[in-house]
């Protein structure tokens, strides 16, 4: 690929949302690519955007989509300094799809392969309520609150479904048998399986089998892609789920350990302290106050 690879952090941040101001931040954005899908909505000014073989001026009130692995760059289109909202997300972690439809990742892969439009004008953006969606997601990321993950996913699902409807109106045909991927997982989407199975007794050997790889080949590929071992990934994902239980519920550790795949309370406490540097009880006290910290 003719561009630098940009590391993404799908473990800690499967969804990112922020506002980029080219007046005060490093700009222009040189050609790069990443495994995340990305959407950019221009709040002020104009941006000259190159995505693979497409060059497009995106003006205030318009937005553009970058598919995963698309090489793209962003520069000034005129004398203005563009200010734009960004949504980046791991499309492999968006798994809520109706029974009659292929998975989102497969639809978007097919759209990329068949050259479906990625630029949307201000009338379309306004119809899709883009400005509110982008700023809502930015606010939810900045002020993590109860249900923020669900709000973020709901907003992104709604926007992506409307984009798919536009492609359908443009003539794209979603033939499930034609674009449905195989049931086999790959290194790129195995996190989908892991996320949905955290309460189970996950074994790396079993996960490797889902990718049709030997244990050693899978372990190497996983570390190359995510920067940590699969076992560490599973533990960290479980810790994130524990954090949510501690922050937003009053369940005790027995219940939380069962729901997050730890063998027992002792195992949960040991792992939590390793990753967070404190006990679950102290974490709840620090975050919520003593009155809600009974475990």
N, C-alpha and C positions, 0 to 999 in steps of 0.2 A: 504493500500500500504506500502511496506517495504522500506520507504524512506521519507525524510522530504519534506514537501510542500514548494515550493519556490514561493513567491508572484511575479506576473507579473503585468505590468502596461499597460494593453491594452487600457486604456483611453488616456494616454499621449503618449505612444509609442507602437502602434500596430505592428511596425516593429523595431527590434533592429539589429544592425550590428556593430561588433567590432573585434579587434584582441586581443587574449589572449596570454600572454607570461608567461609561468610557471616559468621562472627564477626570475621574479620580482613580480609576483602576487600570491595570496594565492592558494596553490596547495598541494595535489591533491583535486579534486572536489568530495566531498562525495555524496553518493546516495541521489537523490532528484527527485522531479517531479513538473511539472507545466502544465498549460493549453495551453501554446504556443507549436507550432511545432518548431523544432530546427534542423539546419544543421550545421555540423562542417567539415571544410576543413583544413587538416594539411599542414601548410606552411613549418615547419622545425621539424625534429625529428620524434618520434613515440609516440603514445598514446595508452594505454590500456583502452578500453572503454567497460563498461558493460551496456547493455540496456535490462531491463526485464530479460529474460532468456538467452540472447546472450552475449558472451564475444568475443571481436574482437580487434586485434591490427591494428590500422589505422596509416599508414605510410605517409611520405611526399608525397603530390600530390594526396592523397586519401580522400574520404569524407564519412560521415555517417549521417543518418537521424534518429531523435527521433520523434516519433509520440506524439501528445498531451497526457498528463497523463502517458507517459512512464517513469518508474523509471530508472535513468541512473547515472553513475559515470564515472570520468575520472582520470587516473593515468598514471605514467610513464611506458612505456613498456620496456625500457632499460636504459642505462646510460644517454641518451640524455634528454634534457628538451624540451618538445613539445611546439611549437608555432603554434597557429591555429586561423583561422578566424571563426567567429560565425554569423549565421543568425537565428534570432528568430522572429516569427511572429504569429499573431492571425489568424489562417486559416479561422475562421468564418467571418473575415473582407475582405477576398478575394472572391468577389462575381461575378467576370466576368467569365461566362462559356457559351459555345455555347448551343443553344436550344436543340440539340440532346443529350447532355451529362448531367449526374447528377452534382450536385455541387461538388466543390473541396473537401469540408469537408467530403462529403459522400464517395467519391472515396478513400480518404486517410483513413477514418475509416474502410472501407471495406478491404483495403490493410493491415491494422494493424490486423484485425480480421482473415485474411486468411494467415498471415505470409509471406507477400511479402518481398523481400530482402531490407535491409536498408543500407548495406555496398556496396560501389562502388570503384573499384580499380582505379589506376592512369590512365590507358588507357581510361576508361570510363569518368573519371573526365576531362581529357584533351579534349576528344571528345566533352564534354558538355561545355567546356570553363569555368570551375568552378572557377579557380583562378581569372580570370578577373571579373566574376560576383560577387564573394565574396568581392574583393577589391573595385570594383565600388560601391557596396552597403555601404561598410564602409566609403568610401569617401563622398557619398551623405548624410549619417547621420552626419558626422563630419562637413561638409560644406553645411548647409541647403541653397539651392538655388531655384530659380524659377523652378517649376516642379519636385522637388526632390521626392515628394510622387509618382508621375507617373513613374519616372525612377526606383524607388525602386520596385514598383509593377510590372513593365514590366520585370525587371530582374528576379524577383522571379517567376512570372507566366511562363516565358520561361523555367526556370530550373525545376519547378514542372511538366510542361507538358512533358518535356523530360524524367523525372523519370517515369511518367505514361506510356509513350511509351515503356520504358524498361520493366515495369511490363507486359504490353500487349504482348511484344515479348516473355516474360517468360511464357505466358499462362494465365494471368489473363483475365477474360471476364467481360467487363463492361455492364451488363444487367441493363438498366435503371430502369425497373420495380422491379428488385431484390434488388438494393442497394439504390434507391431513398428514402430519408427520408420523413417522413410525412410533410405536409405543416405546421404543428404546430411548433411554436418556443419553445425553452427552455431558461433557464437562460444563458446557455453557448453560444447560438447563437442569442439571442434577440438583441444584439448590431448591428447585420447585418441589422435588420429591422429599428432600430433607425437611423443608419447612412444614410440609404436610404430615410428617411422620415423627415429629419431635417427642411426642408422648410414648412412642413405641420403643422397643429395645433395638435401637439402631446399631448395626455393626458395619464397619468400613468394608469388610469383605462382601457383605450383602449389597451395599451401595455400589461397589465396584462391579458386581455382577449385573446390576441394572444398566451399566454403561458398556457391558460386554467387554470388560477389561480385566486383566489380572490385577491382583492386589497391588503389586509393585508398580505396574504401569499407571494404574488409577491414582495411586498416592503421589507419583511424580507429576502427573498432569494436573491434579488438583492443587498441589502446592504451587506449581508454575502459574496457574490461573488466579488463585486467591491469596497467595502469599503465606498461607498457614496450612497445617495439616487438616485433613478432613475431620479427625477427632476433635481438634481444637475448634474448628468451625461449628461442629455440633454443640460442643459445650458452650461456646459464646452465644449461639442462637438461643440455647436454653436459658442462659443467664438473662438475655434480653427479655424473654417471656416472664421470667421470675420478677424482673424489675417492674414490668407492667402490673403483675399481680400485686406486688407490694405497694405500688403507687396508687392504684385505682380500685383495689378491693380490700376486704378485711379477712380474707381466707387465711387459715393458719398454714404453717409450713408443711404439715402432713399432706394437706390437700394440694398445695402448690407443687410439692415434689412429685406427686402422682401425675399432675396435669402437665408437667414439663419434662417428664422422662427420667428424673433422677431416681436412683434405687431406693433412697430413703432420705430423711431429713439431714442426717449427718453428711451424706454425700453432697447434698445441695449446699449446706453451710460451708463445707470445705471448698467447693468449687467457687461459690459466690465470693468468699473471702480472698481466694487466689486472684480472681479477675477484678474485683471491686475494692479490695483492701479494707473491707469492713464486713460485719455480719449482716444478714438480712434484717434482723431486728433493729440494729443501729441505723441501717440505711432507711428503714421506714420512719424511724424517729426523726432523722435528719431532714427527710423530705416532707413528712406530713405532720410531725409533732407528736409528743408523748401520748396525747389522748387517743390516737389511732394506732399506736404501735404495739398493742398487745398481740402476741403470737401464741 
